[in-house]
Amino acid sequence: MGQDEIRTVNTVCSKNCFATCPLKAYVKGDKVIKVEGNDNNPVTRGKICAKGRVYPEIINSEERILYPLKRTGVRGEGKYEKISWDEALDLIYINFEKIRTEVGPEAVLYYQGSGNFGVMRKYAYSFWHQFGGYTGTIGDLCDPAAEEGMKYTYGWRTQNSLADLLNSKLIILWGGNPAHTNIHAMSFINEAVRNGSKLVTIDPRRNESSSKSTLHIYPRGGTDGLLAIGIAKVLVENNIADNNFIEQYTLGFEKYKEFLKEYTIEEVCRLTEVPLEDLNKLVELIKENPKYAMILGYGFQRYTNGGQTIRAVSLLPAITGSIGEEGCGIYAGESQGGMLKWPYLPEEPTRVRLRIPKGRLASEIEKIDGPKIKAMWVEKANPLNSNPNIGKLKANLDKLDFIVVTDSFLTDTAKYADLVLPAASFLEEDDLVAAYGHPYIQLKQKTVNSPGECKKDREIYRLLGKKFNFDMKYFPNDDLEILSNVIKFSRLNTTIEQMKNKPYIAEDYDEIAFRNMDFKTSSGKIEFYSEDIFKDWGVNQLPVYEEPFESKYSSKEDYLKYPLQLITAHALERINSQFTESKRLNDIFTPVIHIHPEDAKIRNINSGDMVKVYNHRGEVFVKAKIVESIKPGAVNIFEGLSEKTKLSVNNLIEDMITDMGFGTSYHTCLVEVQKLNE
């Protein structure tokens, strides 16, 4: 094929997103020149978001790292010199081997993020399991509280197909904004509303998904669990319940009924700041449509009480028997990723220390028992942007002897590294990718070769395996052969050739979750009362409400100084810290703080004013945007803003974890806003 001819490659977006959209990449020579959606997936239906359309700009960016870089300036300064791969591998070997010998392998922290999903992520353990041990992480920055909450209530996290939303007469969207974060779900929601379904949204901000809502409820942030308790109390006391379903398929309902008596509706409305009229309107809608669909976003589980909140909210459909049928159920995400088994895994060493919750990295990297952390390896991640309490994290990273980062760009974290390794783009490698918003496993095909001396993570680990004289049978070298063996090892009824044009879905996949009432809890039932959750996490067996760690009631002294509750919602133009490299997206993404007119007036703030947002942990500077769509007392700054522009909102957030799952409580944060030049 000539250099001027254009070829198309079927591939997949493997970013940390519900959709993992199938893509068609248009390639001219060895450059991706255009990306569009592929219609071979019945959920995504050929649609992609604005982020997907800028991939050619990002993959071909002049800012990409093309060669190994060795730090020459102070950490954070971003001064580096180009070195060879041989020199880079020598640096890693000398530093890691010295630490491994003198301190122990646990003194090396391995930190893998979610910047690129796919089964090839597991290749890393071919190296780390032969290293003799290491310190790893537990939990996640995303949704582990939701995962745990669902596990102890329903046994696992699954959902009806998105297409089944078209059968729903009532859809409750709680704590999410799929118009920004899950455009395919939003497409089905919009279609359902056009067909007559009623939409209710529950969120401290009236967001882009709320425009067609019959009712929008604005709870005080972190009180969603209490609101759910209040709704449940009204449903139960007014006998708006499916008693046959409850008796047959649930456990602990009588204890739950007694528990509801501990709360008054007046107390619920006072603490949640939801008018009784709105609560009653929602109950009336549920009474009229007892079989309804509930879509759970990730926003309300990012508080210190997130797991119990998920339990309280997710139990509402069980009260009316809205489970296991068409047009109803809970949408909290799903994944077939567990089906993908890795056939190249060495035996895990006994000295693996999985001790640091990702959300507590800033504090725990210093406090951990045993050998102190001396070195860190970071891949697919940018913790100096994505993790909370960035100021403390910087201070503790500065104490390490050696930091390695693999990335395509000089991110906030890469600027703190002693060695930066140039990583291949996701479009420059083959992989198998499972979504968590639909049930398909898809083949991501390599579209072009990597520029310069960029290497896939797999290639880097293979080179290191040779350098450390590890057993090379765990470092295979042919991507498609590796993936073919993954398919065989996982017993999937498909082949690489078949997956080039068609995504894989399990033969036993059912579009109706829990159709057979197959709840994988200890009791085999939906558990209003869970003994397991008390044994495993030490939290109450019932979904009790506790104030978030930092709020107007739990930290009154802080509230007097910082009386605004900070929300850090997802932006349409970002996935966490990614896509900051796109000029096209940056041109349409204006960093602002959303503030209600009442709160702005008190502070003499006008739209467009530059303000300082601060608390005792840090400060950021941003323009104000006065909006009536946010609840008074709350402010919003979209996540994903770069530290280099002094806009990283995670400077303000404490590194506290959730009540279960070792999740990150991003929204448990109080701030004050001050107009500058006053």
ZASEVEX-577905 format. One record per residue (C-alpha): x, y, z; chain. Coordinates in pm, 1 decimal, decimal comma, m for minus. Last residue first. Example, Ala and Ser with C-alpha at 12.3 -4.5 7.8 and 13.67 -1.06 7.14 Angstrom:
<nodes>
c1;c2;c3;kette
1367,0;m106,0;714,0;A
1230,0;m450,0;780,0;A
</nodes>
This chain:
<nodes>
c1;c2;c3;kette
m986,7;4280,7;4745,8;A
m773,9;4194,1;4446,5;A
m893,5;3833,5;4441,0;A
m1245,4;3723,6;4531,4;A
m1239,5;3463,0;4806,6;A
m1391,4;3115,2;4805,0;A
m1390,8;2894,2;5114,4;A
m1354,8;2517,8;5118,3;A
m1495,7;2200,5;5275,8;A
m1415,8;1854,6;5138,8;A
m1565,1;1506,5;5148,7;A
m1623,6;1504,3;4773,9;A
m1303,2;1318,7;4683,1;A
m1362,5;1035,2;4929,1;A
m1134,2;778,1;4767,9;A
m1219,1;409,7;4786,9;A
m1059,7;154,7;5017,3;A
m1350,1;m85,2;4953,5;A
m1544,6;8,5;5264,4;A
m1602,1;318,3;5478,1;A
m1436,6;537,1;5216,2;A
m1080,9;664,6;5228,5;A
m939,0;998,4;5337,6;A
m658,9;1175,0;5152,0;A
m788,5;1523,3;5226,7;A
m887,3;1737,7;4928,7;A
m773,7;2091,3;4851,2;A
m467,7;2021,9;4637,9;A
m694,4;1780,3;4450,1;A
m842,6;2078,1;4267,1;A
m544,6;2098,9;4037,4;A
m562,7;2453,7;3904,2;A
m214,0;2584,2;3966,3;A
m155,0;2581,6;3586,9;A
121,3;2319,4;3614,4;A
m105,3;2116,0;3845,2;A
m330,5;2036,6;3552,7;A
m707,9;2040,6;3568,7;A
m863,0;1694,4;3556,2;A
m1158,3;1748,3;3791,2;A
m1434,1;2000,0;3732,0;A
m1472,5;2259,8;4004,4;A
m1809,9;2268,0;4179,2;A
m1942,2;2470,8;4469,6;A
m2199,1;2385,8;4736,2;A
m2365,8;2600,5;5001,4;A
m2654,0;2692,7;4773,5;A
m2725,2;2397,9;4541,9;A
m2592,4;2427,4;4189,7;A
m2797,8;2505,9;3880,7;A
m2842,4;2872,0;3972,0;A
m2503,5;2949,9;3820,6;A
m2238,8;3213,0;3888,5;A
m1913,7;3130,5;3712,7;A
m1600,7;3224,1;3902,1;A
m1254,7;3216,0;3746,0;A
m985,9;2996,0;3899,8;A
m702,1;2999,7;4149,2;A
m629,4;2695,6;4363,5;A
m542,2;2665,5;4732,2;A
m405,5;2418,3;4981,7;A
m461,2;2192,5;5279,5;A
m600,1;2443,5;5532,4;A
m871,3;2552,4;5288,7;A
m878,1;2743,3;4962,6;A
m1050,4;2857,8;4646,4;A
m899,8;3187,0;4531,0;A
m1107,9;3385,1;4287,5;A
m1069,5;3551,6;3947,9;A
m1391,5;3730,7;3862,2;A
m1563,7;3618,8;3542,1;A
m1907,9;3590,5;3697,6;A
m1932,4;3833,3;3987,6;A
m1820,8;3781,1;4346,5;A
m1908,2;4015,2;4633,9;A
m1859,0;3728,4;4881,3;A
m2217,3;3726,4;5014,8;A
m2341,2;3778,0;4659,0;A
m2150,6;3474,4;4529,7;A
m2303,2;3243,4;4790,5;A
m2657,7;3354,7;4705,1;A
m2587,0;3345,5;4329,2;A
m2473,3;2979,3;4348,3;A
m2111,0;2900,1;4263,8;A
m1960,2;2703,9;3977,8;A
m1581,8;2730,3;3981,0;A
m1424,5;2772,4;3641,5;A
m1168,2;2613,6;3409,9;A
m1273,7;2685,1;3050,1;A
m1286,4;2372,8;2834,9;A
m1359,3;2466,0;2472,3;A
m1005,6;2567,3;2373,7;A
m860,8;2297,4;2598,0;A
m1041,7;2034,0;2393,2;A
m891,9;2148,7;2063,3;A
m554,4;2209,9;2226,9;A
m543,4;1845,9;2337,2;A
m268,2;1767,2;2589,0;A
m500,9;1797,9;2890,5;A
m669,9;1486,8;2751,2;A
m614,0;1274,9;3063,8;A
m623,0;1374,1;3431,3;A
m960,9;1207,4;3507,0;A
m1114,4;1148,2;3166,5;A
m1151,5;1501,7;3038,9;A
m1349,0;1715,6;2793,0;A
m1697,1;1625,4;2919,5;A
m1593,1;1720,5;3269,7;A
m1626,0;1491,1;3569,2;A
m1747,1;1650,8;3891,2;A
m1530,4;1777,8;4173,8;A
m1778,3;1887,1;4441,5;A
m1667,2;2120,5;4719,6;A
m1887,8;2200,8;5018,4;A
m1875,3;2565,7;5114,9;A
m1844,8;2690,7;5474,3;A
m1464,2;2691,3;5509,2;A
m1374,7;2889,5;5822,2;A
m1691,6;2820,3;6023,4;A
m1710,8;2475,0;5863,7;A
m1364,2;2388,1;5992,8;A
m1482,3;2448,4;6348,1;A
m1805,1;2255,1;6286,9;A
m1640,2;1938,5;6161,7;A
m1912,4;1670,4;6172,3;A
m2213,0;1899,9;6124,3;A
m2111,1;2134,2;5841,1;A
m1913,0;1853,2;5680,6;A
m1576,6;1674,2;5683,2;A
m1573,5;1306,9;5783,3;A
m1909,4;1249,6;5614,0;A
m2206,7;1226,9;5850,6;A
m2313,2;872,0;5932,1;A
m2626,5;701,7;5802,3;A
m2700,2;339,0;5880,4;A
m2723,9;78,4;5606,0;A
m2779,6;m215,0;5846,0;A
m2504,7;m460,0;5943,7;A
m2308,4;m165,5;6081,8;A
m1950,7;m124,8;5966,1;A
m1652,6;m332,3;6075,9;A
m1535,3;m394,5;5721,1;A
m1519,8;m772,3;5678,2;A
m1712,2;m901,6;5978,5;A
m1967,6;m619,1;5972,6;A
m2018,7;m655,3;5598,3;A
m2061,5;m1028,4;5636,7;A
m2341,6;m996,1;5892,4;A
m2554,7;m816,9;5636,5;A
m2906,3;m681,2;5697,2;A
m3113,6;m556,5;5403,7;A
m2955,0;m846,7;5221,1;A
m3082,8;m943,5;4877,7;A
m3083,6;m1322,1;4889,7;A
m2843,3;m1613,0;4836,0;A
m2773,2;m1603,2;5209,7;A
m2397,7;m1556,4;5171,5;A
m2458,8;m1305,0;4893,2;A
m2438,4;m1413,5;4531,3;A
m2792,7;m1316,7;4432,8;A
m2927,4;m1537,1;4155,6;A
m3288,5;m1415,8;4139,7;A
m3326,9;m1594,7;3806,4;A
m3380,8;m1268,4;3618,1;A
m3106,9;m1119,3;3834,9;A
m2995,8;m885,9;3554,6;A
m3215,0;m886,5;3245,2;A
m3012,4;m876,2;2923,5;A
m2883,7;m1224,2;3005,3;A
m2531,4;m1327,0;2903,8;A
m2497,3;m1706,2;2886,4;A
m2313,7;m1710,5;2553,9;A
m2067,0;m1448,7;2675,4;A
m2028,6;m1148,3;2446,2;A
m1739,3;m1099,2;2208,8;A
m1702,9;m795,3;1983,6;A
m1714,2;m844,3;1604,9;A
m1479,8;m743,1;1324,0;A
m1131,1;m822,6;1451,7;A
m1291,8;m1042,1;1717,4;A
m1345,8;m1330,0;1475,5;A
m978,5;m1334,5;1378,5;A
m865,7;m1321,7;1740,9;A
m1082,8;m1620,8;1819,7;A
m1411,8;m1688,8;1998,1;A
m1577,8;m1918,4;2250,5;A
m1392,4;m1783,2;2550,0;A
m1223,2;m2048,2;2759,8;A
m1013,9;m1796,1;2956,7;A
m693,5;m1988,7;2878,9;A
m795,0;m2004,5;2512,0;A
m873,3;m1631,9;2489,0;A
m558,4;m1543,9;2685,7;A
m358,7;m1767,9;2450,3;A
m488,5;m1571,6;2152,1;A
m400,5;m1250,9;2332,6;A
m40,8;m1361,7;2384,3;A
m14,5;m1480,6;2023,4;A
m147,8;m1144,3;1909,6;A
108,6;m958,1;2117,8;A
414,8;m1165,9;2027,5;A
701,7;m1137,3;2278,0;A
628,5;m1368,1;2569,5;A
776,6;m1259,5;2905,8;A
682,9;m1534,8;3152,7;A
905,4;m1787,2;2975,2;A
1184,7;m1535,5;3030,9;A
1266,6;m1652,8;3384,8;A
1439,1;m1347,9;3535,4;A
1798,9;m1246,3;3462,4;A
1746,4;m895,5;3603,0;A
1840,2;m734,0;3271,9;A
1645,5;m992,6;3072,7;A
1331,2;m926,1;3274,7;A
1395,6;m553,0;3241,6;A
1387,8;m580,0;2862,2;A
1064,9;m781,0;2881,2;A
917,6;m527,9;3121,0;A
986,6;m243,9;2878,4;A
839,7;m438,3;2586,8;A
518,9;m506,0;2778,7;A
492,6;m140,4;2877,1;A
490,3;m64,8;2506,0;A
791,2;126,6;2383,1;A
857,0;475,4;2252,0;A
1195,0;516,2;2078,8;A
1083,6;768,7;1818,6;A
724,8;716,6;1708,7;A
518,3;407,9;1791,1;A
402,9;194,6;1500,5;A
47,5;239,8;1376,5;A
m305,5;101,9;1424,8;A
m259,6;m176,9;1679,6;A
m585,2;m361,6;1722,9;A
m803,7;m339,6;2032,1;A
m1014,0;m652,4;2043,1;A
m1341,6;m620,2;2230,9;A
m1512,1;m781,4;2528,9;A
m1879,1;m685,5;2547,5;A
m2111,5;m667,5;2849,8;A
m2174,0;m290,1;2866,3;A
m2081,9;m8,1;3104,7;A
m1780,6;m167,9;3273,0;A
m1603,1;m239,4;2947,1;A
m1365,3;m525,8;2869,3;A
m1058,3;m472,2;2649,9;A
m832,4;m723,1;2478,1;A
m504,5;m573,0;2357,7;A
m288,5;m482,6;2058,9;A
m57,9;m180,0;2070,8;A
4,1;158,2;1908,5;A
m343,8;304,5;1953,3;A
m297,9;286,8;2332,0;A
0,2;518,0;2291,6;A
346,3;375,1;2346,5;A
533,2;489,4;2653,8;A
850,9;698,0;2665,8;A
1034,6;620,4;2993,2;A
1089,5;901,5;3242,6;A
1371,2;867,8;3496,3;A
1427,7;1068,1;3812,4;A
1055,5;1136,1;3824,6;A
889,7;1445,1;3969,7;A
813,7;1596,3;3627,9;A
657,2;1263,0;3529,9;A
401,8;1317,1;3806,2;A
273,1;1648,3;3669,3;A
275,8;1495,5;3323,0;A
561,1;1500,5;3072,1;A
373,1;1307,6;2806,7;A
359,2;952,9;2669,1;A
415,3;795,6;3007,9;A
634,9;556,9;3205,7;A
744,9;702,0;3538,5;A
1044,9;592,9;3746,2;A
1119,1;740,6;4089,3;A
1440,6;692,6;4288,3;A
1561,3;789,5;4633,8;A
1225,3;888,2;4780,5;A
1192,5;1189,3;5014,2;A
1056,5;1417,0;4741,5;A
768,2;1174,8;4697,3;A
665,3;1257,7;5054,3;A
653,2;1633,5;5000,4;A
473,1;1594,1;4669,6;A
210,8;1369,2;4830,2;A
152,8;1620,9;5110,1;A
83,5;1898,6;4861,7;A
m122,4;1671,0;4637,1;A
m377,2;1590,9;4906,4;A
m598,6;1375,2;4684,9;A
m473,4;1169,3;4391,6;A
m537,9;1248,3;4025,9;A
m284,4;1522,3;3951,7;A
29,5;1419,1;4135,0;A
m97,3;1061,4;4098,4;A
m60,0;1058,8;3718,4;A
m115,4;698,1;3619,9;A
m75,2;440,4;3343,8;A
262,0;351,2;3499,9;A
443,7;463,2;3814,7;A
744,3;284,4;3968,4;A
848,1;406,2;4312,2;A
1164,9;389,6;4518,6;A
1269,7;408,9;4883,7;A
952,2;306,5;5066,5;A
1037,7;228,4;5427,1;A
1080,1;m134,9;5524,2;A
821,3;m235,4;5782,8;A
512,1;m32,5;5868,5;A
375,1;227,7;5625,2;A
368,3;586,4;5752,0;A
549,6;767,8;5470,3;A
377,3;621,4;5164,8;A
66,8;607,1;5385,8;A
2,9;981,6;5393,1;A
m6,6;1088,3;5026,8;A
m103,8;739,5;4909,4;A
m427,2;735,4;5108,5;A
m663,1;723,1;4807,3;A
m452,4;452,6;4651,3;A
m483,5;239,3;4963,5;A
m130,6;131,5;5059,3;A
m84,2;m215,3;5204,1;A
m43,0;m481,3;4944,0;A
298,5;m591,5;5071,6;A
428,0;m867,8;4848,8;A
699,2;m1055,9;5036,5;A
560,8;m1405,5;4983,9;A
625,5;m1391,8;4611,7;A
332,7;m1456,8;4377,7;A
393,2;m1755,7;4154,4;A
464,2;m1644,4;3799,8;A
167,6;m1533,9;3587,3;A
174,1;m1603,3;3215,3;A
m173,8;m1745,2;3148,5;A
m377,0;m1433,9;3238,1;A
m751,9;m1494,6;3267,0;A
m1007,5;m1266,0;3102,9;A
m1352,1;m1353,0;3241,2;A
m1305,9;m1104,4;3522,9;A
m1315,9;m827,6;3264,4;A
m1680,3;m906,9;3184,9;A
m1783,0;m589,9;3356,7;A
m2088,2;m427,6;3510,0;A
m2195,5;m82,8;3616,6;A
m2435,4;45,9;3880,2;A
m2761,5;27,4;3687,5;A
m3021,6;m105,0;3928,1;A
m3340,0;m279,2;3822,3;A
m3644,3;m198,0;3611,5;A
m3776,3;m199,2;3257,2;A
m3778,2;m574,3;3210,8;A
m3766,4;m786,5;3524,6;A
m3512,6;m908,3;3779,8;A
m3550,7;m631,4;4036,8;A
m3817,9;m370,7;4107,5;A
m3971,5;m569,5;4390,5;A
m4108,2;m254,1;4555,5;A
m3872,8;m267,9;4854,4;A
m3592,3;m414,3;4643,0;A
m3585,6;m98,1;4429,9;A
m3496,5;106,3;4742,6;A
m3213,5;m123,1;4853,8;A
m2965,1;35,9;4611,8;A
m2987,9;371,3;4788,9;A
m2913,3;242,7;5138,4;A
m2639,1;5,9;5023,1;A
m2470,8;270,1;4808,4;A
m2478,2;509,9;5102,8;A
m2324,5;245,6;5327,5;A
m2035,4;220,0;5084,9;A
m1991,8;595,5;5041,0;A
m1977,7;709,1;5405,9;A
m1634,0;872,1;5361,9;A
m1767,1;1040,0;5050,2;A
m1705,9;941,3;4690,1;A
m2010,2;710,1;4679,9;A
m2234,6;1004,8;4590,3;A
m2050,7;1090,9;4270,2;A
m2024,4;743,5;4117,9;A
m2358,1;748,0;3940,2;A
m2634,2;501,3;4019,0;A
m2901,7;452,3;3754,5;A
m3234,5;334,4;3897,2;A
m3492,3;172,6;3671,7;A
m3854,2;143,9;3780,8;A
m4110,8;m121,0;3865,3;A
m4317,2;54,7;4133,1;A
m4435,1;314,8;3878,3;A
m4731,2;503,2;4031,7;A
m4602,9;443,4;4385,9;A
m4251,8;533,2;4270,7;A
m4380,0;862,5;4128,0;A
m4567,2;929,7;4454,2;A
m4251,1;862,4;4655,2;A
m4063,0;1111,4;4438,7;A
m4326,6;1379,1;4489,6;A
m4323,7;1308,7;4864,3;A
m3950,0;1374,5;4884,3;A
m3992,0;1694,3;4684,6;A
m4268,0;1824,3;4913,1;A
m4066,9;1734,5;5222,5;A
m3802,5;1980,7;5103,5;A
m3451,7;1832,0;5073,5;A
m3191,7;1993,0;5300,0;A
m3046,4;1645,5;5366,5;A
m3017,6;1716,5;5739,0;A
m3350,3;1896,6;5779,7;A
m3543,5;1669,4;5543,6;A
m3421,9;1353,9;5717,1;A
m3487,4;1497,9;6062,3;A
m3843,9;1590,7;5967,7;A
m3896,0;1247,1;5814,1;A
m3806,4;1093,2;6147,8;A
m3540,3;827,2;6181,3;A
m3510,1;545,5;6435,5;A
m3825,1;384,8;6292,3;A
m3627,9;290,8;5980,7;A
m3417,4;50,2;6190,0;A
m3728,1;m141,4;6293,8;A
m3817,6;m189,6;5928,1;A
m3458,5;m297,8;5850,9;A
m3471,2;m557,2;6126,5;A
m3791,8;m691,2;5969,9;A
m3628,9;m684,9;5623,8;A
m3334,6;m897,5;5727,2;A
m3300,9;m1115,6;5418,9;A
m3462,3;m1073,9;5078,9;A
m3596,3;m1290,4;4796,1;A
m3914,4;m1464,2;4909,4;A
m4046,5;m1239,8;5185,8;A
m3948,3;m916,8;5009,9;A
m4093,2;m1027,9;4677,6;A
m4422,7;m1126,7;4841,7;A
m4431,6;m801,3;5039,1;A
m4398,7;m581,6;4732,6;A
m4395,1;m242,5;4901,6;A
m4585,3;83,2;4898,9;A
m4730,0;m4,6;5238,7;A
m4749,1;360,4;5345,4;A
m4505,0;303,6;5632,2;A
m4274,8;107,8;5401,1;A
m4262,7;364,3;5121,2;A
m4234,4;659,3;5361,0;A
m3948,1;495,8;5552,7;A
m3773,0;392,7;5231,9;A
m3775,2;751,7;5106,6;A
m3629,9;870,9;5437,3;A
m3360,9;602,2;5434,1;A
m3273,2;696,3;5076,4;A
m3235,6;1060,2;5183,1;A
m3006,0;946,2;5463,9;A
m2791,3;757,4;5216,6;A
m2778,6;1059,7;4986,8;A
m2649,6;1280,2;5269,9;A
m2292,7;1318,4;5139,1;A
m2361,9;1640,1;4950,2;A
m2673,3;1822,6;5064,3;A
m2957,5;1683,6;4858,3;A
m3087,0;1867,6;4548,6;A
m3385,7;1681,2;4398,9;A
m3477,4;1728,8;4033,0;A
m3824,4;1625,6;3914,7;A
m3977,4;1564,6;3573,4;A
m3625,5;1571,3;3435,7;A
m3558,9;1656,5;3070,8;A
m3271,1;1896,2;3136,7;A
m3111,1;1686,0;3407,5;A
m2829,6;1513,5;3217,6;A
m2629,7;1836,0;3173,2;A
m2628,3;1896,1;3546,8;A
m2864,4;2033,7;3804,6;A
m2611,3;2020,7;4083,0;A
m2650,3;1872,6;4433,0;A
m2774,5;1555,9;4259,0;A
m3092,2;1350,0;4233,6;A
m3245,3;1330,8;3886,7;A
m3593,9;1200,9;3808,6;A
m3685,8;1101,0;3453,0;A
m4037,1;1002,3;3342,8;A
m4068,6;765,7;3046,9;A
m4289,6;881,5;2759,1;A
m4115,2;762,3;2442,6;A
m3905,2;1079,2;2424,2;A
m3796,7;1003,8;2780,0;A
m3686,8;652,7;2679,0;A
m3489,3;790,9;2384,1;A
m3315,7;1042,2;2607,9;A
m3225,8;770,0;2856,4;A
m3095,6;544,8;2575,3;A
m2866,0;821,6;2448,2;A
m2760,1;904,7;2801,8;A
m2646,7;545,3;2850,9;A
m2441,8;584,7;2533,9;A
m2296,2;916,1;2647,7;A
m2156,7;774,5;2971,0;A
m1948,7;1036,7;3152,7;A
m2060,2;1378,8;3035,2;A
m2425,9;1325,6;2942,0;A
m2403,4;1039,0;3190,6;A
m2407,7;1285,2;3481,9;A
m2430,4;1090,4;3804,1;A
m2551,1;1108,1;4162,5;A
m2887,8;936,8;4121,4;A
m3068,2;902,3;3790,7;A
m3415,1;764,5;3862,4;A
m3586,4;628,2;3551,6;A
m3964,5;573,9;3546,3;A
m4174,0;401,9;3278,2;A
m3884,1;179,3;3181,9;A
m3897,2;m42,4;2870,8;A
m3656,7;182,5;2677,3;A
m3414,3;139,7;2966,7;A
m3387,0;m219,3;2842,5;A
m3146,9;m96,9;2573,4;A
m2893,2;m25,7;2847,2;A
m2889,3;m396,5;2924,7;A
m2997,8;m487,4;3275,4;A
m2731,2;m455,7;3541,9;A
m2449,9;m628,5;3727,1;A
m2260,8;m576,3;4049,8;A
m2234,6;m872,0;4280,5;A
m2386,4;m1030,9;4586,4;A
m2692,0;m805,9;4596,4;A
m2637,1;m619,0;4924,2;A
m2283,7;m712,2;5030,3;A
m2152,1;m696,3;4674,4;A
m2341,5;m377,5;4590,8;A
m2177,6;m188,1;4875,2;A
m1839,1;m334,5;4787,3;A
m1855,9;m225,2;4424,6;A
m1994,3;114,7;4512,6;A
m1719,6;172,8;4767,6;A
m1466,9;54,7;4507,9;A
m1571,9;326,5;4259,8;A
m1288,6;538,8;4120,5;A
m962,5;615,7;4299,5;A
m900,0;250,7;4375,5;A
m852,4;1,1;4652,0;A
m525,6;m164,3;4733,7;A
m173,7;m68,2;4637,7;A
149,8;m256,8;4600,3;A
473,0;m285,9;4792,1;A
720,3;m521,8;4632,5;A
833,9;m883,1;4649,1;A
1105,5;m1106,6;4508,3;A
1131,4;m923,8;4175,4;A
988,2;m1231,7;4005,6;A
627,8;m1139,3;4087,4;A
703,3;m784,0;3976,3;A
828,8;m879,2;3632,0;A
564,1;m1117,2;3501,7;A
332,4;m901,6;3712,0;A
355,6;m621,4;3456,7;A
196,1;m843,1;3190,8;A
m133,5;m799,0;3376,6;A
m195,5;m463,8;3210,5;A
m213,9;m659,5;2883,3;A
m572,3;m748,4;2979,7;A
m693,1;m402,0;2890,9;A
m742,2;m58,1;3040,2;A
m511,6;237,0;2974,2;A
m492,9;532,1;3210,6;A
m619,4;319,3;3497,7;A
m330,0;342,9;3739,5;A
m41,1;114,4;3832,2;A
178,4;200,1;4130,5;A
462,8;m35,7;4226,6;A
634,5;75,4;4546,7;A
990,9;m48,9;4597,4;A
1095,9;m88,2;4962,4;A
912,7;m422,1;4962,6;A
1207,1;m567,3;4769,1;A
1431,2;m542,9;5075,1;A
1653,1;m276,6;5230,7;A
2010,2;m346,2;5116,4;A
1955,3;m601,2;4840,5;A
1627,1;m476,2;4692,1;A
1736,3;m114,0;4729,7;A
2066,2;m173,7;4551,4;A
1895,9;m388,6;4287,4;A
1633,9;m122,1;4221,9;A
1887,9;157,3;4182,6;A
2143,3;m27,1;3968,2;A
1882,1;m205,3;3755,7;A
1675,9;104,2;3689,0;A
1978,6;313,1;3595,8;A
2115,5;34,9;3373,8;A
1780,5;10,2;3194,2;A
1787,3;384,2;3125,9;A
2146,7;375,7;3001,3;A
2065,2;91,5;2762,9;A
1752,0;278,6;2650,2;A
1966,8;575,4;2557,1;A
1960,1;913,6;2729,2;A
1790,6;1247,4;2661,3;A
1839,5;1509,5;2930,1;A
1575,9;1638,4;3167,0;A
1450,3;1956,2;3332,3;A
1083,2;1940,7;3436,5;A
1119,2;2150,1;3751,0;A
911,0;1914,3;3963,8;A
1211,7;1743,7;4113,8;A
1524,1;1953,6;4088,7;A
1709,5;1967,9;3759,0;A
1892,8;1705,1;3552,3;A
1632,7;1426,9;3539,6;A
1700,5;1147,9;3291,9;A
1472,9;1113,1;2988,9;A
1415,5;803,0;2776,9;A
1317,0;901,6;2422,0;A
1003,3;1006,2;2231,3;A
804,6;1195,4;2494,6;A
504,1;1342,2;2318,4;A
481,1;1722,2;2305,3;A
486,1;1733,7;1924,6;A
146,2;1565,5;1933,3;A
73,5;1291,6;1679,8;A
m105,3;1062,1;1927,7;A
m284,7;1358,9;2081,0;A
m407,2;1529,4;1764,6;A
m508,9;1197,6;1606,6;A
m694,9;1111,3;1929,4;A
m904,3;1428,5;1913,0;A
m1226,0;1257,1;1798,3;A
m1235,4;1021,2;2092,3;A
m1245,0;1310,7;2335,6;A
m1544,1;1463,8;2160,1;A
m1748,4;1151,4;2227,3;A
m1810,1;848,8;2007,5;A
m2118,1;707,3;1838,0;A
m2113,6;403,4;1610,3;A
m2391,6;216,2;1788,2;A
m2229,1;225,8;2134,2;A
m2457,8;m45,3;2269,2;A
m2504,7;m263,8;1960,7;A
m2126,1;m273,4;1894,6;A
m2026,1;m308,5;1526,8;A
m2111,9;56,5;1452,5;A
m1751,8;178,9;1465,7;A
m1706,2;535,9;1582,7;A
m1466,1;777,8;1417,4;A
m1093,5;847,4;1427,5;A
m892,9;1048,5;1175,8;A
m533,2;1099,6;1060,9;A
m356,4;814,0;1239,8;A
m3,2;830,3;1106,4;A
227,1;561,6;967,3;A
144,4;612,3;600,8;A
m213,6;734,3;615,7;A
m424,8;564,4;880,6;A
m797,0;602,0;944,8;A
m890,4;456,1;1281,7;A
m1235,9;305,3;1314,6;A
m1330,6;284,1;1676,3;A
m1512,0;55,1;1918,7;A
m1608,6;253,7;2226,8;A
m1472,7;144,6;2563,5;A
m1806,7;266,0;2704,5;A
m1795,2;304,9;3080,4;A
m1465,1;492,2;3074,5;A
m1109,0;441,8;3195,6;A
m946,8;458,3;2851,0;A
m924,4;160,8;2617,3;A
m1074,7;312,9;2302,9;A
m1107,0;21,8;2062,7;A
m970,7;m78,1;1720,7;A
m1087,3;m156,3;1370,2;A
m819,0;m32,9;1130,3;A
m885,1;167,9;816,2;A
m637,7;228,4;534,1;A
m561,2;551,0;350,5;A
m329,4;556,1;51,3;A
m69,4;829,5;23,4;A
218,5;617,1;153,4;A
139,5;342,0;m95,8;A
0,0;0,0;0,0;A
</nodes>
